[in-house]
Amino acid sequence: MPGSAKTMASCTVGGLILVTAYTVALGSSGWLWFTWVVLALATAGVMAARQL
C-alpha cells in the first residue's frame, strides 16, 4: 500500500475512533457520522484505484 493511501486509511480509522468517542461522551451527531462515511468511501476509492 503506497504512503498516501496508508495515511488516508490511518486518518479514516482515527476519525472513526474520534467520532465514536464523541458519540459516547456527548451524544450522536448525524453530521459527524455523515462526514466519516464520506471519508471512508473516499478511502475505499483511493485503495481501489491504487490496486489497478
N, CA, C and O atoms as a CHARMM CRD file, in Angstrom:
* protein
*
  208
    1    1 MET  N      0.85200  -1.16600   0.00000 PROA 1      0.00000
    2    1 MET  CA     0.00000   0.00000   0.00000 PROA 1      0.00000
    3    1 MET  C      0.90200   1.23500   0.00000 PROA 1      0.00000
    4    1 MET  O      1.76600   1.36200   0.86800 PROA 1      0.00000
    5    2 PRO  N      0.71700   2.14100  -0.95400 PROA 2      0.00000
    6    2 PRO  CA     1.54300   3.35400  -1.01800 PROA 2      0.00000
    7    2 PRO  C      1.34200   4.24500   0.20400 PROA 2      0.00000
    8    2 PRO  O      0.35800   4.11600   0.93300 PROA 2      0.00000
    9    3 GLY  N      2.29100   5.14800   0.41000 PROA 3      0.00000
   10    3 GLY  CA     2.27200   6.00100   1.59700 PROA 3      0.00000
   11    3 GLY  C      1.02800   6.85000   1.73000 PROA 3      0.00000
   12    3 GLY  O      0.47600   6.96100   2.82400 PROA 3      0.00000
   13    4 SER  N      0.56300   7.46200   0.62500 PROA 4      0.00000
   14    4 SER  CA    -0.61400   8.33200   0.71900 PROA 4      0.00000
   15    4 SER  C     -1.87100   7.53700   1.06300 PROA 4      0.00000
   16    4 SER  O     -2.71900   8.00800   1.82100 PROA 4      0.00000
   17    5 ALA  N     -1.99000   6.34200   0.51100 PROA 5      0.00000
   18    5 ALA  CA    -3.15600   5.50400   0.81900 PROA 5      0.00000
   19    5 ALA  C     -3.11100   5.04200   2.27100 PROA 5      0.00000
   20    5 ALA  O     -4.14200   4.96500   2.93800 PROA 5      0.00000
   21    6 LYS  N     -1.92000   4.73800   2.75000 PROA 6      0.00000
   22    6 LYS  CA    -1.77300   4.31100   4.14700 PROA 6      0.00000
   23    6 LYS  C     -2.13200   5.45500   5.09700 PROA 6      0.00000
   24    6 LYS  O     -2.78100   5.24200   6.12200 PROA 6      0.00000
   25    7 THR  N     -1.70700   6.65800   4.75000 PROA 7      0.00000
   26    7 THR  CA    -2.02700   7.82800   5.57200 PROA 7      0.00000
   27    7 THR  C     -3.52900   8.07300   5.58900 PROA 7      0.00000
   28    7 THR  O     -4.10100   8.36100   6.64100 PROA 7      0.00000
   29    8 MET  N     -4.16200   7.96200   4.44400 PROA 8      0.00000
   30    8 MET  CA    -5.60500   8.16700   4.36600 PROA 8      0.00000
   31    8 MET  C     -6.35100   7.10800   5.17700 PROA 8      0.00000
   32    8 MET  O     -7.32600   7.42200   5.85900 PROA 8      0.00000
   33    9 ALA  N     -5.89900   5.86400   5.10700 PROA 9      0.00000
   34    9 ALA  CA    -6.52200   4.79400   5.89000 PROA 9      0.00000
   35    9 ALA  C     -6.35700   5.05600   7.38500 PROA 9      0.00000
   36    9 ALA  O     -7.28100   4.82100   8.16500 PROA 9      0.00000
   37   10 SER  N     -5.18900   5.54000   7.78300 PROA 10     0.00000
   38   10 SER  CA    -4.94800   5.85800   9.19500 PROA 10     0.00000
   39   10 SER  C     -5.86200   6.98300   9.66100 PROA 10     0.00000
   40   10 SER  O     -6.40600   6.92700  10.76400 PROA 10     0.00000
   41   11 CYS  N     -6.03200   8.00200   8.82800 PROA 11     0.00000
   42   11 CYS  CA    -6.92900   9.11500   9.17200 PROA 11     0.00000
   43   11 CYS  C     -8.37200   8.64000   9.29000 PROA 11     0.00000
   44   11 CYS  O     -9.11700   9.11600  10.14600 PROA 11     0.00000
   45   12 THR  N     -8.76500   7.70600   8.43400 PROA 12     0.00000
   46   12 THR  CA   -10.12500   7.17800   8.48000 PROA 12     0.00000
   47   12 THR  C    -10.36600   6.41100   9.77500 PROA 12     0.00000
   48   12 THR  O    -11.40000   6.58500  10.42100 PROA 12     0.00000
   49   13 VAL  N     -9.42200   5.57100  10.14900 PROA 13     0.00000
   50   13 VAL  CA    -9.55400   4.81000  11.40200 PROA 13     0.00000
   51   13 VAL  C     -9.52100   5.75600  12.60100 PROA 13     0.00000
   52   13 VAL  O    -10.30900   5.60900  13.53600 PROA 13     0.00000
   53   14 GLY  N     -8.60600   6.72800  12.57000 PROA 14     0.00000
   54   14 GLY  CA    -8.55000   7.71500  13.65200 PROA 14     0.00000
   55   14 GLY  C     -9.84200   8.50800  13.75600 PROA 14     0.00000
   56   14 GLY  O    -10.31900   8.79500  14.85400 PROA 14     0.00000
   57   15 GLY  N    -10.40900   8.86300  12.59900 PROA 15     0.00000
   58   15 GLY  CA   -11.68500   9.58000  12.59400 PROA 15     0.00000
   59   15 GLY  C    -12.80700   8.74500  13.18500 PROA 15     0.00000
   60   15 GLY  O    -13.65700   9.26000  13.91100 PROA 15     0.00000
   61   16 LEU  N    -12.80900   7.45400  12.87300 PROA 16     0.00000
   62   16 LEU  CA   -13.82400   6.56600  13.44700 PROA 16     0.00000
   63   16 LEU  C    -13.71800   6.54200  14.96700 PROA 16     0.00000
   64   16 LEU  O    -14.72900   6.59400  15.66700 PROA 16     0.00000
   65   17 ILE  N    -12.50900   6.46500  15.46800 PROA 17     0.00000
   66   17 ILE  CA   -12.30800   6.45000  16.92300 PROA 17     0.00000
   67   17 ILE  C    -12.79000   7.76100  17.54800 PROA 17     0.00000
   68   17 ILE  O    -13.45800   7.75000  18.58300 PROA 17     0.00000
   69   18 LEU  N    -12.45200   8.88200  16.92100 PROA 18     0.00000
   70   18 LEU  CA   -12.87400  10.18600  17.46200 PROA 18     0.00000
   71   18 LEU  C    -14.39300  10.36100  17.41900 PROA 18     0.00000
   72   18 LEU  O    -14.99300  10.84000  18.38100 PROA 18     0.00000
   73   19 VAL  N    -15.01000   9.97400  16.30600 PROA 19     0.00000
   74   19 VAL  CA   -16.46200  10.11700  16.18900 PROA 19     0.00000
   75   19 VAL  C    -17.16600   9.21100  17.19300 PROA 19     0.00000
   76   19 VAL  O    -18.16500   9.60500  17.79400 PROA 19     0.00000
   77   20 THR  N    -16.64900   8.00600  17.37300 PROA 20     0.00000
   78   20 THR  CA   -17.23800   7.09300  18.35600 PROA 20     0.00000
   79   20 THR  C    -17.09800   7.64700  19.76800 PROA 20     0.00000
   80   20 THR  O    -18.04800   7.59200  20.54900 PROA 20     0.00000
   81   21 ALA  N    -15.92900   8.17800  20.10500 PROA 21     0.00000
   82   21 ALA  CA   -15.72200   8.76400  21.43000 PROA 21     0.00000
   83   21 ALA  C    -16.64300   9.96000  21.64500 PROA 21     0.00000
   84   21 ALA  O    -17.21100  10.11400  22.72600 PROA 21     0.00000
   85   22 TYR  N    -16.79900  10.80400  20.63400 PROA 22     0.00000
   86   22 TYR  CA   -17.69700  11.95500  20.73200 PROA 22     0.00000
   87   22 TYR  C    -19.13000  11.48800  20.96900 PROA 22     0.00000
   88   22 TYR  O    -19.84600  12.04300  21.80200 PROA 22     0.00000
   89   23 THR  N    -19.54000  10.45300  20.22000 PROA 23     0.00000
   90   23 THR  CA   -20.90300   9.94100  20.35300 PROA 23     0.00000
   91   23 THR  C    -21.14600   9.38700  21.75300 PROA 23     0.00000
   92   23 THR  O    -22.20800   9.60800  22.33500 PROA 23     0.00000
   93   24 VAL  N    -20.17000   8.67300  22.29000 PROA 24     0.00000
   94   24 VAL  CA   -20.31600   8.11000  23.63700 PROA 24     0.00000
   95   24 VAL  C    -20.36300   9.21300  24.68100 PROA 24     0.00000
   96   24 VAL  O    -21.16800   9.15400  25.61100 PROA 24     0.00000
   97   25 ALA  N    -19.50300  10.22700  24.53500 PROA 25     0.00000
   98   25 ALA  CA   -19.39300  11.27400  25.55200 PROA 25     0.00000
   99   25 ALA  C    -20.52500  12.30200  25.47900 PROA 25     0.00000
  100   25 ALA  O    -21.07100  12.69500  26.51000 PROA 25     0.00000
  101   26 LEU  N    -20.87500  12.73300  24.27500 PROA 26     0.00000
  102   26 LEU  CA   -21.79400  13.87500  24.15300 PROA 26     0.00000
  103   26 LEU  C    -23.07300  13.58100  23.38200 PROA 26     0.00000
  104   26 LEU  O    -23.94000  14.44900  23.27700 PROA 26     0.00000
  105   27 GLY  N    -23.20400  12.39700  22.85200 PROA 27     0.00000
  106   27 GLY  CA   -24.39300  12.05700  22.07600 PROA 27     0.00000
  107   27 GLY  C    -24.10500  12.08000  20.58700 PROA 27     0.00000
  108   27 GLY  O    -23.10600  12.63800  20.13300 PROA 27     0.00000
  109   28 SER  N    -24.98200  11.47400  19.86100 PROA 28     0.00000
  110   28 SER  CA   -24.77100  11.29900  18.42700 PROA 28     0.00000
  111   28 SER  C    -24.90100  12.60400  17.65700 PROA 28     0.00000
  112   28 SER  O    -25.72300  13.45800  17.98800 PROA 28     0.00000
  113   29 SER  N    -24.09000  12.74200  16.64200 PROA 29     0.00000
  114   29 SER  CA   -24.17200  13.86300  15.71800 PROA 29     0.00000
  115   29 SER  C    -24.21800  13.28900  14.30400 PROA 29     0.00000
  116   29 SER  O    -23.25600  12.67800  13.83800 PROA 29     0.00000
  117   30 GLY  N    -25.33600  13.49100  13.64000 PROA 30     0.00000
  118   30 GLY  CA   -25.50300  12.95300  12.30100 PROA 30     0.00000
  119   30 GLY  C    -24.47300  13.46700  11.31100 PROA 30     0.00000
  120   30 GLY  O    -24.02000  12.72600  10.43800 PROA 30     0.00000
  121   31 TRP  N    -24.09600  14.75200  11.44800 PROA 31     0.00000
  122   31 TRP  CA   -23.11500  15.33200  10.52800 PROA 31     0.00000
  123   31 TRP  C    -21.74100  14.69900  10.69600 PROA 31     0.00000
  124   31 TRP  O    -21.03000  14.50400   9.71000 PROA 31     0.00000
  125   32 LEU  N    -21.35500  14.37800  11.92100 PROA 32     0.00000
  126   32 LEU  CA   -20.06800  13.71800  12.12900 PROA 32     0.00000
  127   32 LEU  C    -20.04400  12.34900  11.47200 PROA 32     0.00000
  128   32 LEU  O    -19.07200  11.98800  10.80900 PROA 32     0.00000
  129   33 TRP  N    -21.11600  11.59000  11.65700 PROA 33     0.00000
  130   33 TRP  CA   -21.17300  10.25800  11.05400 PROA 33     0.00000
  131   33 TRP  C    -21.23700  10.35200   9.53800 PROA 33     0.00000
  132   33 TRP  O    -20.61700   9.54500   8.84600 PROA 33     0.00000
  133   34 PHE  N    -21.97900  11.32400   9.00600 PROA 34     0.00000
  134   34 PHE  CA   -22.03700  11.51500   7.56100 PROA 34     0.00000
  135   34 PHE  C    -20.64500  11.82900   7.00500 PROA 34     0.00000
  136   34 PHE  O    -20.23000  11.27200   5.98800 PROA 34     0.00000
  137   35 THR  N    -19.94200  12.71800   7.68100 PROA 35     0.00000
  138   35 THR  CA   -18.59100  13.08300   7.24800 PROA 35     0.00000
  139   35 THR  C    -17.66100  11.87900   7.28500 PROA 35     0.00000
  140   35 THR  O    -16.85000  11.69300   6.37900 PROA 35     0.00000
  141   36 TRP  N    -17.77500  11.06300   8.32700 PROA 36     0.00000
  142   36 TRP  CA   -16.92100   9.88500   8.41700 PROA 36     0.00000
  143   36 TRP  C    -17.23800   8.90100   7.28800 PROA 36     0.00000
  144   36 TRP  O    -16.32400   8.30700   6.71600 PROA 36     0.00000
  145   37 VAL  N    -18.50200   8.72500   6.96700 PROA 37     0.00000
  146   37 VAL  CA   -18.87300   7.81000   5.88200 PROA 37     0.00000
  147   37 VAL  C    -18.30700   8.30400   4.55700 PROA 37     0.00000
  148   37 VAL  O    -17.80800   7.50700   3.76200 PROA 37     0.00000
  149   38 VAL  N    -18.37800   9.61300   4.30800 PROA 38     0.00000
  150   38 VAL  CA   -17.80600  10.17200   3.08000 PROA 38     0.00000
  151   38 VAL  C    -16.30000   9.92000   3.04300 PROA 38     0.00000
  152   38 VAL  O    -15.76200   9.53200   2.00600 PROA 38     0.00000
  153   39 LEU  N    -15.61500  10.13800   4.16800 PROA 39     0.00000
  154   39 LEU  CA   -14.17600   9.88300   4.24100 PROA 39     0.00000
  155   39 LEU  C    -13.86500   8.40700   3.99900 PROA 39     0.00000
  156   39 LEU  O    -12.90600   8.08200   3.30000 PROA 39     0.00000
  157   40 ALA  N    -14.66700   7.51800   4.57100 PROA 40     0.00000
  158   40 ALA  CA   -14.45100   6.08200   4.37700 PROA 40     0.00000
  159   40 ALA  C    -14.64900   5.69000   2.91600 PROA 40     0.00000
  160   40 ALA  O    -13.89300   4.87700   2.38600 PROA 40     0.00000
  161   41 LEU  N    -15.65900   6.26200   2.26200 PROA 41     0.00000
  162   41 LEU  CA   -15.87900   5.95900   0.84500 PROA 41     0.00000
  163   41 LEU  C    -14.74500   6.49200  -0.02100 PROA 41     0.00000
  164   41 LEU  O    -14.32500   5.83300  -0.97200 PROA 41     0.00000
  165   42 ALA  N    -14.24800   7.68400   0.30400 PROA 42     0.00000
  166   42 ALA  CA   -13.11200   8.23800  -0.43600 PROA 42     0.00000
  167   42 ALA  C    -11.88100   7.35800  -0.25100 PROA 42     0.00000
  168   42 ALA  O    -11.13800   7.11800  -1.20300 PROA 42     0.00000
  169   43 THR  N    -11.66300   6.87800   0.96600 PROA 43     0.00000
  170   43 THR  CA   -10.53000   6.00000   1.23700 PROA 43     0.00000
  171   43 THR  C    -10.66300   4.70000   0.45300 PROA 43     0.00000
  172   43 THR  O     -9.68900   4.21700  -0.12300 PROA 43     0.00000
  173   44 ALA  N    -11.86300   4.13500   0.42800 PROA 44     0.00000
  174   44 ALA  CA   -12.08500   2.90300  -0.33800 PROA 44     0.00000
  175   44 ALA  C    -11.82200   3.14100  -1.82500 PROA 44     0.00000
  176   44 ALA  O    -11.26400   2.28100  -2.50500 PROA 44     0.00000
  177   45 GLY  N    -12.22300   4.30600  -2.32400 PROA 45     0.00000
  178   45 GLY  CA   -11.96500   4.63600  -3.71400 PROA 45     0.00000
  179   45 GLY  C    -10.48300   4.75100  -4.02000 PROA 45     0.00000
  180   45 GLY  O    -10.02000   4.27300  -5.05500 PROA 45     0.00000
  181   46 VAL  N     -9.73500   5.38500  -3.12200 PROA 46     0.00000
  182   46 VAL  CA    -8.28600   5.51100  -3.30300 PROA 46     0.00000
  183   46 VAL  C     -7.62900   4.13100  -3.27100 PROA 46     0.00000
  184   46 VAL  O     -6.75000   3.84200  -4.08300 PROA 46     0.00000
  185   47 MET  N     -8.04600   3.29500  -2.34900 PROA 47     0.00000
  186   47 MET  CA    -7.48200   1.94400  -2.25900 PROA 47     0.00000
  187   47 MET  C     -7.78200   1.15000  -3.53700 PROA 47     0.00000
  188   47 MET  O     -6.91500   0.43900  -4.04600 PROA 47     0.00000
  189   48 ALA  N     -8.99900   1.27200  -4.04800 PROA 48     0.00000
  190   48 ALA  CA    -9.36000   0.55000  -5.26700 PROA 48     0.00000
  191   48 ALA  C     -8.55900   1.07300  -6.45500 PROA 48     0.00000
  192   48 ALA  O     -8.10500   0.29000  -7.29000 PROA 48     0.00000
  193   49 ALA  N     -8.38700   2.37600  -6.53700 PROA 49     0.00000
  194   49 ALA  CA    -7.63900   2.96200  -7.65200 PROA 49     0.00000
  195   49 ALA  C     -6.17000   2.56900  -7.60400 PROA 49     0.00000
  196   49 ALA  O     -5.54900   2.36100  -8.64600 PROA 49     0.00000
  197   50 ARG  N     -5.61700   2.46600  -6.41800 PROA 50     0.00000
  198   50 ARG  CA    -4.20000   2.09700  -6.26700 PROA 50     0.00000
  199   50 ARG  C     -3.94700   0.64400  -6.63900 PROA 50     0.00000
  200   50 ARG  O     -2.82400   0.27800  -6.98600 PROA 50     0.00000
  201   51 GLN  N     -4.97800  -0.18500  -6.57000 PROA 51     0.00000
  202   51 GLN  CA    -4.81600  -1.60300  -6.85100 PROA 51     0.00000
  203   51 GLN  C     -4.84500  -1.90000  -8.35000 PROA 51     0.00000
  204   51 GLN  O     -4.46400  -2.99100  -8.77300 PROA 51     0.00000
  205   52 LEU  N     -5.29300  -0.94100  -9.14900 PROA 52     0.00000
  206   52 LEU  CA    -5.37800  -1.16600 -10.59300 PROA 52     0.00000
  207   52 LEU  C     -4.05900  -1.08200 -11.27300 PROA 52     0.00000
  208   52 LEU  O     -3.97900  -1.25100 -12.49000 PROA 52     0.00000
